[in-house]
């Protein structure tokens, strides 16, 4: 069995952690706060489905202030 260490986003490995397939070793770490970028071709009007997707990403991944 190979032992490997990786820094992976919780949304990607959450199920594997719950099922015991992966083990978290730095539970107190918040990670590096890597940015998320949305890239699209510049055009006249932004498609509604793209605007909805961007708004959903912002809602999910924008940190909430502690107050």
Secondary structure, 3 states (H helix, E strand, C coil): CCCCCCCCCHHHHHHHHHCCCCCCCCCCCCCCCCCCCCCCCCCCCCCHHHHHHHHHHHHHHCCCCCC
